[in-house]
Amino acid sequence: MRVMLTLAASLLATAAAAQEPPMVLARDATTRPLESRPTPRAVASFRDVLRVAWPDLGTDGRAAEFAGALAAPDAGEDSPPGAAEIDISRGSMPTFLTVSEGERDHVAMLLGDVLVVAQVAPEFHPAGALMVRTDPGGAPSLTQMLMLGEGRPGVLVLNSHHNSQESFEQYLLAAPLQGALRQVFQTPILYSVQTYERGCEPRRLEQRLLPLTTRPPERDGYAEVALTVRVGRICVQRNRPRTVSTQFHYARLRWDAQQARYLGGMVALERQNRRLMGLE
């Protein structure tokens, strides 16, 4: 009898879990139903946004059709329309970020390797989808959403992978352009490493990209973007980290209309990291 009761309870729990609505994940680790709206004044739901890439996405979080997407330059070839096997309830939850400008609200959603961006208030205007995985060693993640100009949302995506002692991070900036979602900038690879030296157990070199900031639009309506990387050297003694030195690298990114992307970079940091990684 006890076995039967246990089996019945297990089946009920399974059935209840199966009835739970598909969810999406915010950056603060809170979850929202797929059918909910990204902002209070949004006229579209999270599911509406994802249907830009998966037109038949249902309320159960399943889709069997992919609309196709362009690919970032280092993300391989463009993906044509075709069959898909999406089940949000059983797989990874989509993540999202939002940004507002005046009466407009924009949302960025990442599901797997596909980034989808849309305006969701006061009207629904999809910007498109983009394949953004540029590092085969790790999945991409949303980092920041900001306005690059009026009606021009930008999305910062992190690609990274780690091993026992090293970390490699590279960011791409995507934005609506010429009727599609495209990559408009990519940072150099940021390199962090942990070594064991006398007096430190261990010594760490940590490189971190700080949040992007913008200045008023100057060129063709696109803002100037300020890029800052913090390099910290940390010594750990008796499990207590102590910052030995901190260095900052700065860059100003300016829009180039002819190339339809941001130009600028950190040449000194890039050369330094190539040496650290043994590429020079």
N, C-alpha and C positions, 0 to 999 in steps of 0.2 A: 504493500500500500504506500509506504514511504517513497519507494522508487517511482511509482506512478505519479505521486504528488510532485516530486522533484522534476520529473520529465515535463509535467504539465506547466509548472512554473517557468521552466526553461523555454518552452514553446511560446508562452505568453510574453516573456521578456523579449524573445526574438521578434515576435510579431509587433510588439510595441516599438522596438528599435527600427523595424522596417517602415513604420508609419511616421517616423519623425521626419519633418520637412528638411530638404537640403539646406545647408547653411553656407554663408560666406564669412571670411575672417578679416577683421580689421587689424590695423597695425598694432593696436593696444591689446591684441589677443582676445577681444570680445567678438562674439559671433552674432550674425544677423540672418534672418530667413532669406532664402533666395528670392522670394516673392516680395520682400520689402523694398522700400525706396531708399536710395543712397543718401538723400537729404530731405528735410521736411517739405521743401517746395518742389521736389523732383516730380516730373510727370511720367517717369519711366521707372521700372524696377531693375534690380540687379540682373534678373533673368533677361529682360529686354536688352540690356547692354551686351550680355554674353551671346545673345542670338545674332549679333552682328557677325560673329565667327561660326556659331553653331545654330543655324536657322530653325532647326526642329527641336531645340532644347525644350523639354517639357517641365511641368511643375514637379515631376519626380526627380529632376536633375539628370535625366538621361538624354543623350543625343546620338544620332547615327549619321549625321551629315555635317561636313565641314565646308564652309564657304570659300576657303582658301585665304592665304595671307602672304604679303611680301615678307622678305627676310632681311634682317640687319646684315651689313656686309660680312661680318664674321660668323653669321648664324647659318651658313649654308645656302642652299638654293630656295627660291620662293616656293611656297607650298600651294599646289593647285587644289581646286575643289575636289572633294571626294568623300569616301566613306570615313566615318569616325566612330569611336567607341568611348563615349563619355558617360560616366556615372558618378556624379558629384557626391552622392550619398555613400558610395563605397570607396572613392578615391580621395585625393587631396582636395581640400576646400579651396575655392578661389579666394584670392586676397584682393583688397581694394584700398584706394586712396581717393580723397576728394579735394577739390579746390574751388573757391568761389571768386568771382569778380563782378561787383555790382549785382545785377539781377541774374547773372548766369552762374550755374553750377556745373562743374565738370567732374567726371569720375574716370578713374583708371582701374581696370581689373586684369589680374594675371591668373590664368589657368594653365598649368603645365608650362609650356614654352611660349604661349601665345599671350600677347598684351593687347587689350582692347580698350579704346578710349572713346568717350562720348560726352556730349553736352546733354544734361538731363533736366535743366531748367533755364528759362521758362518754357523751352521747347526741346524736343528730343532730336539731336543731330549727331549721328554716329561719325566718328573721325576715321574709323577703320581698325584693322588688326595687323599686328607685326610679330614675326617670329624673333624672339630676343635672346635665346640661349646661345651664348658665344663660347662657353666653357664646358667641354664634355665632362668635366670632373665634378660638376655641381649644378643644381637647379637655380634659375634666376629668381630674384626677389625684388619687390617694390621698395624703394628707399624714400623717394620724395616726389611730390607733385607741386608745380609752381606755374605761374603765368609768365610767359615769355613775351607777351604783348596782348593787345586787345583781341579776345577770341582765340588766343593761341596758347593752349595749355601744354606744358612740358612734363614729361615723366622720366625720372631718374631710376634706372634699373641696375641692380648689382648682379654681376656674375662672379663667382668665386669658387675656389676649392682649397682644401687644407690637407696636409699630411702631418706626420708626427711632430715636425719642427717648423714647418713653413706654411705661410698663408699667401695666396695670390688673389687679388681683388681687382676687378676692372668694371667701370661704370659706363653705361651708354645713356644718352639723352635722346628721347624720342618725342616727336611733335607732329601734329597734322601739317601736311605740306602737299600742295598741288593735288588735293583731293584724296590723299592717302596718308596713312601713318608711317613715318619714316624715321630712321636714325639721323640725328643732326649733329651729334658729337660723341666721341668716345675718349675716355681718359686713358693715360698710360697705365700699365699694370702697377698696382701698389703691392709692395713686398714686405712682409713681416716675417721675422725669423727668431728662433730661440736657440741660444748656444750656451754651453757650460764653460765658464771661465773661472779662474781663481778669484775668490772673493765674492762671486755671485753664483747663486744656485736657483735659477739660471739668470742669464742676461737676455733681455728681450729688445728687439727692434720692432716698434709698432708704427705702421703708417695708416692714417685714417683720413678719409675725406670728410670735411665738415659740411654742414648743409649749404647748398648753393644759395647765393643772394643775387639780386638783380638791381640794375639801375634803369631809369626811364628809357623807353624805346628810342633808339637813335637812328638805326639803319633799317629802312623798309618796314618799320613797325615792330622790329624785334629788339628786345632789351639786351643790354650788355650783361653778361653773366660773370660773376666773380667766383673763382674756384680756389679753394684753400685746402691744402693737405698738411696735416700735423704729423711730424715725425718725432716719436719719443723713444729715448733709450732708457730702459728700466733695469735696475739691478734688484734681484730678489735675495734677501738675506733672512734666514730663519722665518720663511714664509711671509715676510713683509716686503712688499714692493716699494722701491724708492726711485723716483724719476731722477736720472742723472743729468739729462739734458733734453731740451725740446727745441725743435726747429720747425719753421713754417715755410711752405712753398706756395707762391701765389701765381695766379694767372687770370687774365681778363679775356673772356671769350667775346668776340665780335662777329656779328652776322655778315656773311658774304653772300650777296644775292646771286652772283654768277654761279657759285658752286652750290648754292642752296644748303648751306650748313654753317655751323660756327667754326671759326678759326681761332687758334691759340693753343697754348700747351705749356708744359713744364719740362723743357729740354734738359735742364741740369738734373732733375729728379729722375727722369727717364734713363739718362746715361748712368747715373749712380746705381739704379736698380739693375740695369743690364750687367754691370760689373758684379754686383752682389749675387746675381743669379748665375754668374759664370758664362754669360753670353758674349762677353767681350774680353 
